[in-house]
Amino acid sequence: MDNWPSSLPRPQVDGCTYTPQDNQIRTEMRAGVPKVRRATTARPVDVTFQLVLTQAQVQTLDDFVAITLSDVLPFQWMDFRRPDGEENVAVYRFTRRPRYAPRRSGMYWTATIDLELMTTLQGTYLLDIEGLST
């Protein structure tokens, strides 16, 4: 699995959003309230953020998405909600190609990135309490 290019900057903190995808299945009953259950034990999280890039970095990002990932392959990067460290590795995939807006007469570009975070904290389920001490 490929890694996010190290020549690209980290996301801007302002405007970075993490939105869990809906994880419920509702079944309408002939009478009474609908039945509701979880669809999966781990749900993906939609992540949106912006990067300020040079023209060369725009080309790097476009090549990474189109050529390296073929628009759909997953890649590894860190989860920015967690502290830096070797164990902070998450798996993402693009939900759409980056969108660009010029800044400072086109010398820099603001890229809007839409990703799907496919792993939970350090690859474990949040309800896994087996490793916790009492």
FIDREN-899213 format. One record per residue: residue in one letter; x, y, z of N, C-alpha, C, O in turn. Coordinates in steps of 0.001 Angstrom, whole numbers, padded with zeros to 6 digits, always signed. Last residue first. Layout:
! FIDREN-899213
AXYZXYZXYZXYZ ...
***
This chain:
! FIDREN-899213
T-007546-002823+034667-008564-002271+035559-007955-001525+036709-008677-000998+037555 S-006306-002303+031319-006157-002816+032679-007186-002153+033577-007649-001050+033288 L-007213-003316+028013-007222-002309+029075-007050-002950+030446-007591-004026+030701 G-007490-005206+026038-006138-004781+026388-006078-003758+027504-004984-003365+027910 E-010288-005473+025771-009494-006596+026250-008116-006165+026735-007618-006691+027730 I-011981-003685+024662-011465-003353+025994-010583-004454+026549-010164-004373+027704 D-013010-002378+021820-012118-003467+022228-011470-003110+023567-010523-002325+023609 L-014453-000338+020782-015070-001074+021877-014213-002221+022366-014639-002972+023243 L-013027+000581+018603-013076+001431+019774-013674+000712+020978-013420+001124+022110 Y-010880-001761+017055-012230-001277+017280-012268-000491+018580-011610-000863+019552 T-007768-000755+015592-008567-001542+016519-009953-000953+016632-010167+000222+016336 G-006062+000846+014103-006516-000398+013514-007324-001273+014443-007555-002439+014124 Q-005668+003215+015525-004578+002236+015449-005051+000870+014971-004507-000154+015384 L-008998+003886+015389-007790+004191+016150-006809+003021+016140-007099+001958+016688 T-010039+002558+012206-010290+003223+013477-008960+003429+014178-007905+003165+013600 T-009947+003163+008662-009544+002448+009874-009922+003252+011100-010100+004468+011037 M-010712+004801+006569-011236+003442+006592-010854+002655+007830-011387+001565+008040 L-011766+007867+005678-010892+007212+006661-011469+005831+006912-012587+005703+007411 E-011942+009245+002621-012690+008332+003471-011670+007639+004373-010808+006908+003887 L-011630+012708+001598-011144+011345+001812-012148+010548+002628-013068+011095+003236 D-011200+015466-000296-012258+014656+000306-011775+013216+000368-011540+012581-000660 I-009628+018602-000319-009443+017154-000365-010603+016474+000358-010952+016848+001477 T-008877+021409-002105-009869+020840-001197-009854+019334-001401-010042+018846-002516 A-006087+023463-002345-006682+022189-002764-007663+021735-001693-007321+021683-000511 T-005165+026510-003420-005829+025868-002289-006511+024621-002836-007400+024708-003684 W-002011+027421-004739-003353+026890-004960-003885+026307-003662-003146+025685-002898 Y+000140+030102-005783-000237+029029-004860-001671+028620-005163-002438+029374-005762 M+000168+031724-007949+001455+031205-007482+001240+030035-006525+002044+029105-006463 G-002284+032818-008646-001917+031527-009211-000557+031010-008803-000151+029945-009267 S-002645+035190-007177-002448+035247-008639-001929+033943-009227-001199+033968-010218 R-003155+034124-004525-002042+035018-004870-001682+034947-006354-000537+034673-006715 R-004613+031059-005443-004297+032024-004376-003133+032868-004857-002229+032367-005526 P-007203+029171-007130-005938+029923-007103-005848+030860-005908-006853+031382-005424 A-008390+025994-006151-008723+027404-006326-007418+028193-006225-006607+027927-005339 Y-009293+022597-006908-008285+023633-006723-008877+025024-006951-009737+025219-007809 R-010060+019392-005619-010533+020591-006304-009573+021726-005953-009095+021805-004822 P-009171+015897-006050-009034+017211-005400-009562+018336-006286-009524+018259-007514 R-011724+013435-006786-010451+014090-007082-010382+015448-006391-011413+016083-006168 R-013287+011618-004104-013342+012360-005369-011985+012998-005581-011186+013089-004650 T-012501+010061-002095-013892+009889-002516-014170+010675-003793-015161+010430-004480 F-009487+008302-001575-010141+009503-002076-011579+009176-002453-011848+008138-003057 R-008887+006571+001473-009012+006564+000019-009758+007838-000378-010555+008374+000393 Y-006690+005498+004178-007637+006397+003536-007845+005992+002083-007094+005188+001531 V-005626+004256+007221-005834+003940+005814-006967+004820+005290-008050+004882+005873 A-003092+005392+009525-004483+005164+009145-004536+004877+007652-003612+005211+006911 V-000936+005244+012200-001057+005009+010766-002513+004676+010479-003096+003792+011108 N+000652+005696+014751-000445+006485+014207-000456+006372+012687-000037+007290+011981 E+002905+004480+015644+001688+003671+015622+000507+004404+014987-000527+003793+014716 E+004842+006476+015632+004947+005399+014652+003671+004574+014546+003375+004026+013484 G+003306+009737+016010+004012+008557+016489+003994+007477+015432+003236+007543+014464 D+001223+012409+017124+002240+011884+016215+002907+010667+016842+003052+010585+018062 P-002121+011765+018410-000743+012283+018538+000187+011658+017492-000031+010535+017038 R-005050+012168+016275-004238+011429+017235-002842+012032+017328-002419+012740+016414 R-006237+013387+014210-006904+013551+015509-006080+012927+016621-006379+013134+017797 F-004944+012639+011933-004561+013917+012529-005300+014226+013819-005013+015236+014462 D-003525+009721+011197-004822+010234+011635-004525+011494+012434-003918+011421+013502 M-001262+009513+008361-001565+009564+009783-002987+010063+010023-003577+010734+009176 W-001604+007097+005744-001217+008418+006216-001541+008443+007691-002056+007457+008218 Q-001827+004960+002919-001580+005155+004347-001129+006581+004612-000391+007185+003833 F-004536+004294+000604-003165+004687+000927-003060+004916+002427-004069+005048+003120 P-006521+002473-001847-006266+003064-000530-004797+003433-000366-003932+002950-001096 L-007543+003380-005210-006786+002540-004280-006592+003233-002933-006506+004460-002882 V-008802+005107-007047-009614+004316-006116-008836+003535-005062-009437+003067-004095 D-007153+006488-008898-008367+007133-008390-009082+006380-007273-009917+006980-006595 S-004695+005186-008999-005715+004886-010029-007098+005367-009587-008103+004716-009875 L-002622+005901-007364-003800+005280-006736-004877+004882-007736-005884+004292-007344 T-000709+006850-009244-000328+005924-008181-001532+005171-007626-001479+003955-007437 I-002389+008454-011021-001464+007418-011493-001180+006388-010403-001384+005191-010609 A-004223+010125-009577-004570+009520-010869-003687+008335-011244-004185+007321-011733 V-002946+010805-007087-004337+010337-007156-004586+009554-008445-005106+008439-008401 F-000317+011523-007846-000547+010540-006783-001954+009951-006888-002129+008736-006789 D-000780+013517-009754-000136+012256-010158-000371+011160-009124-000599+010004-009480 D-001928+015507-008088-002681+014947-009219-002105+013607-009665-002854+012665-009925 L+000261+015981-006341-001008+015461-005830-001838+014834-006945-002392+013749-006770 T+002172+016963-008172+002462+015783-007354+001171+015149-006846+001003+013931-006910 Q+000847+019264-009123+001162+018174-010050+001459+016882-009291+001038+015809-009724 V+000805+020715-006739-000463+020370-007399-000233+019201-008350-001023+018257-008381 Q+003530+021094-006374+002829+020208-005455+001445+019817-005999+000972+018709-005745 A+004036+022950-008403+004690+021640-008459+003986+020640-007542+003857+019466-007892 Q+002548+025137-007481+002161+024500-008738+002790+023109-008872+002156+022192-009393 T+002032+024647-003924+002678+025292-005065+002196+024586-006328+001518+023562-006254 L-000862+024683-001766+000159+024006-002571+000795+024942-003593+000174+025898-004059 V-002566+024177+001117-002042+025252+000279-000821+024691-000427+000141+024274+000218 L-005389+022079+001601-003936+022217+001571-003598+023439+000730-004271+023711-000264 Q-008212+021247+003629-007578+022018+002565-006070+022016+002741-005547+021961+003855 F-010533+018480+004118-009575+019492+004561-009015+020216+003357-009296+019858+002212 T-012597+015928+005321-012440+017011+004355-011479+018037+004939-011593+018417+006105 V-013539+012615+005659-012579+013631+006092-012440+014653+004967-012199+014297+003814 D-015855+010299+006866-015542+011240+005788-014650+012342+006344-014961+012935+007377 V-015165+007122+008075-015356+008516+008452-014967+009377+007257-013884+009213+006695 P-016711+003837+008188-015772+004834+007663-016149+006240+008120-017289+006508+008497 R-017291+001841+011107-017800+002615+009982-016736+003590+009498-015953+004108+010293 A-017385-001367+012311-016513-000199+012147-016983+000573+010921-017063+000019+009825 T-019527-003103+012212-018906-002839+013513-017954-001651+013450-017743-000989+014466 T-022445-002063+010328-021126-002683+010441-020558-002373+011820-021051-001484+012514 A-025089-001310+010913-024776-001907+009615-023449-002653+009667-023330-003748+009118 R-027066-001827+013808-025825-001337+013201-025591-002054+011885-025859-003248+011755 R-030643-001353+013596-029453-002112+013978-028241-001491+013295-028371-000732+012334 V-034046-000964+014389-032795-000311+014015-031645-001190+014479-031653-001709+015596 K-037433-001165+013394-036291-001820+014038-035024-001165+013496-034931-000851+012309 P-039978+001373+013900-039025+000633+013065-037957-000046+013906-037611+000426+014990 V-042866+000761+015998-041696+001546+015612-040755+000720+014729-040748-000508+014815 G-046010-000582+014728-045036-000180+015739-043869+000584+015158-043877+000996+013998 A-046416-002782+011984-047006-002074+013118-045885-001708+014089-044921-002459+014242 R-044715-003567+010009-046122-003325+009657-046843-002578+010765-047780-001823+010504 M-041624-001713+010159-042465-002840+010541-043914-002530+010139-044282-001370+009955 E-038688-000855+008460-040059-000468+008815-040871-001737+009089-040803-002707+008335 T-035496-000858+009525-036488-001726+008897-037865-001304+009390-038167-001386+010580 R-032408+000677+009063-033760+000790+009615-034699-000103+008812-034689-000097+007582 I-029155+000577+009958-030107-000016+009020-031464+000027+009698-031643-000525+010784 Q-026534+002936+010405-027762+002295+010857-028531+001704+009685-028552+002253+008583 N-024424+004631+010044-024128+003224+010316-025368+002480+010818-025255+001511+011568 D-023183+007296+008109-024342+006676+008743-024081+005179+008888-023578+004537+007965 Q-019781+008246+008797-020856+007884+007882-021991+007230+008659-021778+006677+009738 P-018492+010956+010724-018779+009516+010599-019935+009277+009628-020931+010001+009633 T-016421+013423+009690-017853+013149+009788-018091+011647+009646-017911+011106+008556 Y-014157+015836+010322-014291+014383+010387-015769+014101+010624-016315+014499+011654 T-012587+018641+008760-013755+018010+009371-013675+016492+009277-013191+015937+008290 C-010821+021603+008853-010673+020149+008738-011847+019494+009460-012078+019761+010639 G-011025+024315+009377-011846+023750+008315-011681+022262+008096-012345+021701+007224 D-007774+024722+010486-009070+025378+010288-009801+024730+009123-009262+024611+008023 V-005490+023201+009905-006350+022828+011024-007735+023437+010857-008746+022765+011057 Q-004541+021992+006741-004767+023154+007594-005737+022748+008687-006702+022030+008427 P-002581+018951+006445-003801+019752+006289-003802+020985+007185-003159+021018+008235 R+000933+019081+005455-000165+018581+006282-001401+019447+006061-001290+020560+005545 P+002275+019082+002042+002120+019553+003421+000995+018832+004154+000217+018083+003562 L+004251+016703+000174+003033+017499+000331+002845+017895+001789+003212+017135+002686 S+006374+015010+000171+006628+016375-000310+005392+017272-000205+005477+018472-000468 S+005480+012513+000847+006107+013302+001911+006382+014740+001474+006601+015605+002322 P+002372+011265-000249+003680+011826-000622+004244+012752+000457+003560+013665+000919 W+001080+008547+001622+000881+009929+001194+002249+010517+000851+003206+010291+001592 N+002046+005263+000455+001955+006293+001486+001697+007645+000851+002044+007875-000308 D+000518+002218-000807+001313+003434-000936+001072+004385+000231+000042+004326+000903 M+000849-001166+000000+000000+000000+000000+000896+001230+000000+001900+001284+000710 
***
